[in-house]
Amino acid sequence: MNGFHDKHTLDPDAFADSGPSTLRTFDAFPKTKPTYKSATESGGKWTVCITLLCALLTLSELRTWWAGTESHHFSVEQGVGHELQLNLDIVVAMKCTDIHVNVQDAAMDRILAGDLLTREDTNYQAWAQRASSSKGHYTSNSAGQNFDSFAADPDLNTKRKQAQEEDTHVSHALSHMRESRSRSKKKFAKAPKLKRGEPINACRIYGSLEGNKVQGDFHITARGHGYLEPGGHKHLDHSTFNFSHHINELSFGPHYPNLLNPLDKTSDSTEKNFYKFQYYLSIVPTIFTKRRVSTKSGALDPAAIPQPATLDMTPEDLKRVKKGEIPSHIVNPNAGRDSKSIFTNQYAATSQSREVPHQVIPGIFFKYDIEPILLIVSAQRSGFWALLVRLVNVISGIVVGGGWCFQLTEWGGEVVRRRRRGVSEGVLHGRMGSGDYKDVKFG
């Protein structure tokens, strides 16, 4: 350019174009040589902020992808279910010799649950103290009097609801299944140690039993009341009736101690002798799984629903279970079978407590009904390439948006600086020194 670069000490390579000449016409991206770029403090601050924001959103996307998205599907339960396992751990404020435990279902089968469950003499106040220090333990006083040494706490009740809500998610349910495997020998918690002089005034009833998978009732009544007992037991003195109780656990299906159910860690008490506690339970068979159970359109695929080990057991299979030829599902039907699925039962509970006349049988009554539906809660992850596309969209959007914001702030700052310079470099507000006009002559 006729020596213009040499005269003005400019580098001609900074303006030259490099690369194959055939591809230059397709270049849609403007270039600037590094020589003509300058780093600023404000630009560095924006770069740090944008980098941190990209890192935080990237971690959030990775965590969301790892957890997956949950979907709820309802279906009719496949196969024929014959058995329903009941897990119970309850403390009643009466001696073990004074209460009877029975189960009677719609098939008119009566199970002497007191002979199958474990009974343990204990002290009711000791359990009350443990419950008062337990997180998420909810207490109700039906008689409106402070029978227990603790009362309901709204904060604890809120935390309990949050914990119960967490247990309805697949990841939490599967974590409880793994905990149950690692602690298979410790199914029920140990009773608190009694101090010297503490009276035996309560009975702890706990264990698992199997019944028919039909509507049924679980009763805890006083000795000699409600049923004709063999041997003709005498009626218990009415003054000894006290059906105040702590429900440490009440669940249906395979036993997972850490899975929080609606009646787990709840208490109810009264000082009335003839008092009836009635619980109504609506049981819904539930499967938590991380397997893909839906089609590409999002509809449930019946062939992809995980199947528990005992779902299609016939009466002949049950006989083989009793003989020990094939394993039962008492401990865990999924052990070594499906580590991505958990088969359990959720239930909704309502209660009604009232004082009853002497003609009505007092006690604790659990009436349960099994809903004819199956709930499948599945957690699925999107593909790895879909994750990459989301990350690219997030990072590029932040970079482009951050660049625009930086340019707008720089432009705004430049406008403000120009206005300030324009005021300071103008006329000196009409002020002049005394010597400014000494050479000026007026005609």
C-alpha positions as CSV (number, residue, x, y, z in Angstrom):
1,M,0.0,0.0,0.0
2,N,2.7,2.5,-1.2
3,G,4.6,2.1,2.1
4,F,1.8,3.3,4.3
5,H,2.4,0.5,6.8
6,D,6.1,1.3,7.0
7,K,5.5,5.0,7.6
8,H,2.9,4.4,10.3
9,T,4.7,1.4,11.9
10,L,1.7,-1.0,11.3
11,D,2.0,-4.7,11.0
12,P,0.6,-5.8,7.6
13,D,0.2,-9.4,8.9
14,A,-2.4,-8.2,11.4
15,F,-4.7,-7.4,8.5
16,A,-3.8,-10.3,6.2
17,D,-6.1,-13.3,5.8
18,S,-4.6,-16.8,6.2
19,G,-5.9,-20.2,5.2
20,P,-7.0,-21.8,1.9
21,S,-8.3,-19.1,-0.4
22,T,-11.2,-21.4,-1.6
23,L,-12.8,-21.5,1.8
24,R,-12.6,-17.7,2.6
25,T,-15.9,-17.0,0.8
26,F,-17.7,-19.3,3.2
27,D,-16.3,-17.7,6.4
28,A,-19.2,-16.2,8.3
29,F,-17.3,-15.5,11.5
30,P,-15.5,-12.1,11.9
31,K,-11.9,-12.3,13.2
32,T,-9.8,-9.9,15.2
33,K,-6.1,-10.3,15.7
34,P,-5.0,-10.7,19.3
35,T,-2.7,-7.7,18.8
36,Y,-5.8,-5.5,18.6
37,K,-7.5,-6.8,21.7
38,S,-7.0,-5.4,25.2
39,A,-8.0,-7.0,28.5
40,T,-10.0,-4.9,31.0
41,E,-10.8,-5.3,34.7
42,S,-14.6,-5.2,34.0
43,G,-14.2,-7.9,31.3
44,G,-12.4,-10.1,33.8
45,K,-15.1,-9.7,36.4
46,W,-17.8,-10.6,33.8
47,T,-15.7,-13.6,32.7
48,V,-15.5,-14.9,36.2
49,C,-19.2,-14.5,36.8
50,I,-20.1,-16.2,33.6
51,T,-17.7,-19.1,34.3
52,L,-19.2,-19.6,37.8
53,L,-22.8,-19.5,36.4
54,C,-21.9,-22.0,33.7
55,A,-20.4,-24.4,36.3
56,L,-23.4,-24.1,38.6
57,L,-25.9,-24.7,35.9
58,T,-23.8,-27.6,34.5
59,L,-23.8,-29.3,37.9
60,S,-27.5,-28.7,38.2
61,E,-28.1,-30.3,34.8
62,L,-25.9,-33.3,35.7
63,R,-27.7,-33.8,39.0
64,T,-31.1,-33.6,37.3
65,W,-30.0,-36.1,34.7
66,W,-28.6,-38.5,37.2
67,A,-31.8,-38.4,39.3
68,G,-33.9,-38.8,36.2
69,T,-37.6,-37.9,35.8
70,E,-40.3,-39.7,37.6
71,S,-43.6,-40.8,36.0
72,H,-46.7,-42.4,37.6
73,H,-48.6,-45.1,35.8
74,F,-51.7,-46.9,36.9
75,S,-52.6,-50.4,35.8
76,V,-54.5,-53.5,36.8
77,E,-52.3,-55.9,38.8
78,Q,-51.3,-58.8,36.7
79,G,-51.5,-62.4,37.9
80,V,-53.3,-63.6,41.0
81,G,-52.1,-62.5,44.4
82,H,-52.8,-64.9,47.2
83,E,-50.8,-63.6,50.2
84,L,-50.4,-60.3,52.0
85,Q,-47.7,-59.8,54.6
86,L,-48.4,-57.5,57.5
87,N,-45.6,-56.0,59.6
88,L,-46.6,-54.6,63.0
89,D,-44.8,-53.1,65.9
90,I,-47.1,-51.6,68.5
91,V,-47.0,-50.8,72.2
92,V,-50.3,-51.0,74.1
93,A,-50.6,-49.7,77.7
94,M,-51.9,-53.1,79.0
95,K,-50.2,-56.3,80.1
96,C,-49.5,-58.9,77.6
97,T,-51.7,-61.5,79.5
98,D,-54.7,-59.1,79.3
99,I,-54.9,-58.5,75.6
100,H,-55.8,-60.6,72.5
101,V,-54.6,-60.0,68.9
102,N,-56.6,-61.5,66.0
103,V,-57.0,-61.1,62.3
104,Q,-60.2,-61.9,60.4
105,D,-60.5,-61.4,56.6
106,A,-63.3,-61.4,54.1
107,A,-62.7,-65.1,53.5
108,M,-63.8,-65.6,57.1
109,D,-60.3,-67.0,57.9
110,R,-59.3,-66.1,61.5
111,I,-55.7,-65.9,62.4
112,L,-54.6,-66.0,66.0
113,A,-52.0,-63.2,65.4
114,G,-51.1,-63.3,69.1
115,D,-49.6,-66.7,68.7
116,L,-47.6,-65.7,65.6
117,L,-46.4,-62.3,66.7
118,T,-43.8,-61.7,69.5
119,R,-45.0,-60.2,72.7
120,E,-42.7,-58.4,75.1
121,D,-43.5,-57.0,78.5
122,T,-42.4,-53.4,78.8
123,N,-43.1,-50.0,80.4
124,Y,-45.3,-47.6,78.6
125,Q,-43.7,-44.4,79.9
126,A,-40.3,-45.6,78.7
127,W,-41.7,-45.8,75.1
128,A,-43.3,-42.4,75.6
129,Q,-39.9,-40.9,76.5
130,R,-38.3,-42.5,73.4
131,A,-41.1,-41.2,71.2
132,S,-40.7,-37.7,72.6
133,S,-37.1,-37.7,71.5
134,S,-37.8,-39.3,68.2
135,K,-37.8,-37.0,65.1
136,G,-41.1,-37.0,63.2
137,H,-43.1,-38.8,65.9
138,Y,-46.7,-37.5,65.9
139,T,-48.9,-37.7,69.0
140,S,-52.6,-37.3,69.3
141,N,-54.5,-37.1,72.6
142,S,-58.0,-38.3,72.0
143,A,-59.3,-37.5,75.5
144,G,-57.9,-34.0,75.4
145,Q,-55.7,-34.6,78.4
146,N,-52.0,-34.9,78.8
147,F,-51.7,-38.6,79.3
148,D,-48.3,-38.8,77.6
149,S,-45.2,-36.9,78.6
150,F,-45.0,-35.2,75.2
151,A,-47.3,-33.4,72.8
152,A,-47.6,-32.8,69.1
153,D,-45.0,-30.3,67.6
154,P,-46.0,-28.5,64.4
155,D,-42.3,-28.4,63.3
156,L,-41.9,-32.1,63.8
157,N,-45.1,-32.8,62.0
158,T,-43.9,-30.7,59.1
159,K,-40.6,-32.6,59.0
160,R,-42.5,-35.9,59.2
161,K,-44.6,-34.9,56.1
162,Q,-41.4,-34.0,54.2
163,A,-39.8,-37.3,55.1
164,Q,-42.9,-39.2,54.1
165,E,-43.0,-37.3,50.8
166,E,-39.4,-38.2,50.1
167,D,-40.1,-41.9,50.6
168,T,-42.6,-41.7,47.7
169,H,-39.7,-41.1,45.3
170,V,-37.9,-44.0,43.6
171,S,-34.4,-43.1,44.8
172,H,-35.4,-43.0,48.4
173,A,-37.4,-46.2,48.2
174,L,-34.5,-48.1,46.6
175,S,-32.1,-46.7,49.2
176,H,-34.3,-48.2,51.9
177,M,-34.2,-51.5,50.2
178,R,-30.4,-51.5,50.2
179,E,-30.5,-50.5,53.9
180,S,-32.8,-53.4,54.6
181,R,-30.4,-55.8,52.9
182,S,-27.4,-54.6,54.9
183,R,-29.3,-54.8,58.1
184,S,-31.4,-57.9,57.5
185,K,-30.9,-59.3,61.0
186,K,-32.2,-56.1,62.6
187,K,-35.8,-56.0,61.4
188,F,-37.4,-54.4,64.5
189,A,-35.8,-51.9,66.9
190,K,-34.8,-53.0,70.4
191,A,-37.0,-52.0,73.3
192,P,-35.7,-49.4,75.7
193,K,-34.0,-50.8,78.8
194,L,-36.1,-50.6,81.9
195,K,-34.7,-49.0,85.0
196,R,-35.0,-50.5,88.4
197,G,-38.4,-50.0,89.9
198,E,-40.2,-49.3,86.6
199,P,-43.4,-51.3,86.6
200,I,-44.5,-53.6,83.8
201,N,-47.6,-51.9,82.6
202,A,-47.5,-52.3,78.8
203,C,-47.1,-54.9,76.1
204,R,-45.1,-54.6,72.9
205,I,-46.5,-56.7,70.0
206,Y,-44.2,-57.0,66.9
207,G,-43.4,-59.3,64.0
208,S,-44.6,-60.2,60.6
209,L,-47.5,-62.5,59.6
210,E,-49.1,-63.6,56.3
211,G,-52.8,-63.6,55.5
212,N,-55.0,-63.7,52.5
213,K,-54.8,-60.8,50.1
214,V,-58.4,-59.7,50.7
215,Q,-60.2,-57.2,52.8
216,G,-59.7,-57.8,56.5
217,D,-59.7,-56.6,60.1
218,F,-56.9,-56.6,62.7
219,H,-58.1,-56.4,66.3
220,I,-56.4,-55.8,69.6
221,T,-59.0,-56.3,72.4
222,A,-59.1,-57.1,76.1
223,R,-59.0,-60.7,77.3
224,G,-62.5,-62.2,77.4
225,H,-64.0,-59.5,75.2
226,G,-65.0,-59.8,71.6
227,Y,-64.3,-63.5,71.1
228,L,-65.2,-66.8,72.7
229,E,-61.9,-68.1,73.9
230,P,-61.2,-71.8,74.4
231,G,-61.1,-72.7,78.1
232,G,-63.6,-70.1,79.1
233,H,-61.3,-67.2,80.2
234,K,-62.9,-64.8,82.7
235,H,-63.6,-61.3,81.6
236,L,-60.9,-58.8,82.5
237,D,-61.8,-56.2,85.1
238,H,-63.0,-53.1,83.2
239,S,-60.9,-50.8,85.4
240,T,-57.7,-52.2,83.9
241,F,-58.7,-51.3,80.3
242,N,-56.3,-48.8,78.7
243,F,-55.8,-48.9,74.9
244,S,-53.4,-46.0,74.7
245,H,-50.8,-47.1,72.2
246,H,-47.7,-46.2,70.2
247,I,-47.5,-47.5,66.6
248,N,-43.8,-47.8,65.8
249,E,-44.5,-49.5,62.5
250,L,-47.5,-50.7,60.4
251,S,-46.8,-51.8,56.8
252,F,-47.9,-54.3,54.3
253,G,-45.8,-56.3,52.0
254,P,-42.0,-57.0,52.3
255,H,-40.6,-55.4,55.4
256,Y,-38.5,-52.3,54.9
257,P,-38.0,-50.7,58.4
258,N,-36.9,-47.3,57.2
259,L,-39.7,-46.7,54.8
260,L,-42.1,-44.3,56.5
261,N,-45.8,-45.1,56.3
262,P,-48.7,-42.9,57.4
263,L,-49.2,-44.6,60.8
264,D,-45.5,-45.2,61.6
265,K,-44.2,-43.3,64.6
266,T,-47.7,-42.2,65.7
267,S,-49.3,-42.3,69.1
268,D,-52.8,-42.0,70.5
269,S,-53.8,-42.0,74.2
270,T,-56.8,-41.8,76.5
271,E,-57.7,-42.2,80.1
272,K,-61.1,-43.6,79.4
273,N,-61.5,-47.4,80.0
274,F,-64.1,-48.0,77.3
275,Y,-62.5,-46.4,74.4
276,K,-62.4,-47.5,70.7
277,F,-59.6,-46.6,68.3
278,Q,-60.7,-47.3,64.7
279,Y,-58.3,-47.0,61.7
280,Y,-59.4,-47.3,58.1
281,L,-56.7,-48.2,55.7
282,S,-56.8,-48.2,51.9
283,I,-53.9,-50.2,50.5
284,V,-52.5,-49.6,47.0
285,P,-49.9,-52.1,45.6
286,T,-46.9,-50.1,44.4
287,I,-43.8,-50.7,42.4
288,F,-40.8,-48.3,42.5
289,T,-38.5,-49.0,39.7
290,K,-35.7,-47.5,37.7
291,R,-36.4,-49.7,34.7
292,R,-38.1,-48.4,31.6
293,V,-41.7,-49.3,31.7
294,S,-43.2,-47.0,29.1
295,T,-43.1,-46.9,25.3
296,K,-41.6,-44.1,23.2
297,S,-45.0,-42.4,23.2
298,G,-45.1,-42.4,27.0
299,A,-47.7,-45.1,27.4
300,L,-47.3,-47.9,29.9
301,D,-45.9,-51.1,28.4
302,P,-47.5,-54.0,30.3
303,A,-44.8,-56.4,29.3
304,A,-42.1,-54.2,30.9
305,I,-43.7,-54.1,34.4
306,P,-41.3,-55.8,36.9
307,Q,-42.8,-58.9,38.5
308,P,-42.2,-59.9,42.1
309,A,-41.3,-63.4,43.0
310,T,-44.6,-64.3,44.7
311,L,-47.1,-62.5,42.5
312,D,-48.2,-65.6,40.6
313,M,-47.9,-68.2,43.3
314,T,-50.5,-70.9,43.1
315,P,-51.8,-72.9,46.1
316,E,-49.3,-75.6,45.2
317,D,-46.5,-73.1,45.4
318,L,-47.7,-72.0,48.8
319,K,-47.5,-75.6,50.0
320,R,-44.0,-75.9,48.7
321,V,-43.2,-72.7,50.6
322,K,-44.4,-74.1,53.9
323,K,-42.3,-77.3,53.3
324,G,-39.3,-75.1,52.6
325,E,-38.8,-76.3,49.0
326,I,-39.0,-72.8,47.6
327,P,-38.2,-69.5,49.3
328,S,-41.0,-67.3,50.6
329,H,-41.2,-63.5,50.4
330,I,-41.1,-62.9,54.2
331,V,-37.5,-61.5,54.3
332,N,-37.2,-59.9,50.9
333,P,-38.6,-61.2,47.6
334,N,-36.2,-59.0,45.5
335,A,-32.9,-60.2,47.1
336,G,-30.6,-61.1,44.2
337,R,-33.4,-60.7,41.7
338,D,-34.0,-57.1,40.8
339,S,-31.9,-54.4,42.3
340,K,-33.7,-51.6,40.4
341,S,-37.2,-52.3,41.6
342,I,-38.9,-52.5,45.0
343,F,-42.4,-54.1,45.5
344,T,-44.3,-52.7,48.4
345,N,-47.8,-51.3,49.4
346,Q,-48.7,-47.8,50.1
347,Y,-51.8,-46.9,52.1
348,A,-53.9,-44.0,53.1
349,A,-55.2,-43.9,56.7
350,T,-58.1,-42.2,58.4
351,S,-58.9,-42.7,62.1
352,Q,-61.9,-42.3,64.4
353,S,-61.7,-42.5,68.2
354,R,-64.5,-42.2,70.6
355,E,-65.6,-43.4,74.0
356,V,-68.1,-46.3,73.7
357,P,-70.8,-47.7,76.1
358,H,-70.2,-51.0,77.9
359,Q,-72.3,-52.9,75.3
360,V,-69.6,-52.1,72.6
361,I,-66.3,-53.8,72.5
362,P,-63.4,-51.4,73.2
363,G,-59.9,-51.8,71.6
364,I,-57.8,-51.0,68.7
365,F,-59.2,-51.9,65.3
366,F,-57.4,-51.8,61.9
367,K,-59.8,-52.3,59.0
368,Y,-57.9,-52.5,55.7
369,D,-59.1,-52.8,52.1
370,I,-57.0,-53.5,49.0
371,E,-57.6,-51.3,46.0
372,P,-57.8,-53.1,42.6
373,I,-55.1,-51.0,41.0
374,L,-51.4,-51.1,40.7
375,L,-49.2,-48.0,40.9
376,I,-45.9,-48.0,39.1
377,V,-43.5,-45.1,39.9
378,S,-40.6,-45.2,37.5
379,A,-37.5,-43.0,37.3
380,Q,-35.9,-42.8,33.9
381,R,-32.9,-40.9,32.5
382,S,-32.6,-39.3,29.1
383,G,-29.9,-40.4,26.8
384,F,-26.3,-39.3,27.0
385,W,-26.4,-37.4,23.8
386,A,-29.5,-35.6,25.0
387,L,-27.6,-34.5,28.0
388,L,-24.8,-33.1,25.9
389,V,-27.3,-31.1,23.8
390,R,-28.8,-29.6,27.0
391,L,-25.3,-28.7,28.3
392,V,-24.3,-27.1,25.0
393,N,-27.6,-25.1,25.0
394,V,-27.1,-24.0,28.6
395,I,-23.4,-23.0,28.2
396,S,-23.8,-21.3,24.8
397,G,-26.9,-19.4,26.0
398,I,-25.0,-18.1,29.1
399,V,-22.0,-17.1,27.0
400,V,-23.9,-15.3,24.4
401,G,-26.2,-13.6,26.9
402,G,-23.3,-12.7,29.0
403,G,-21.5,-11.2,26.0
404,W,-24.5,-9.0,25.2
405,C,-24.9,-7.9,28.8
406,F,-21.2,-7.0,28.9
407,Q,-21.4,-5.0,25.7
408,L,-24.5,-3.2,26.9
409,T,-22.8,-2.2,30.2
410,E,-19.7,-1.1,28.4
411,W,-21.8,1.0,26.0
412,G,-23.7,2.5,28.9
413,G,-20.6,3.3,30.8
414,E,-19.0,4.9,27.7
415,V,-22.1,7.1,27.3
416,V,-21.9,8.3,30.9
417,R,-18.2,9.0,30.6
418,R,-18.7,11.1,27.4
419,R,-21.4,13.2,29.1
420,R,-19.2,13.9,32.0
421,R,-16.3,14.9,29.8
422,G,-18.6,17.2,27.8
423,V,-19.6,19.1,30.9
424,S,-16.1,19.5,32.3
425,E,-14.5,20.5,29.0
426,G,-17.1,23.2,28.0
427,V,-17.3,26.9,28.9
428,L,-16.2,27.7,32.4
429,H,-19.7,28.7,33.4
430,G,-19.2,32.3,32.3
431,R,-16.3,32.9,34.6
432,M,-13.1,34.6,33.2
433,G,-10.1,36.0,34.8
434,S,-9.4,39.8,35.1
435,G,-6.7,39.6,32.5
436,D,-8.8,37.9,29.8
437,Y,-10.1,41.0,28.3
438,K,-7.2,43.4,28.7
439,D,-6.4,43.4,25.0
440,V,-9.9,43.6,23.8
441,K,-11.0,47.0,22.5
442,F,-14.6,48.0,21.9
443,G,-15.5,50.5,19.2
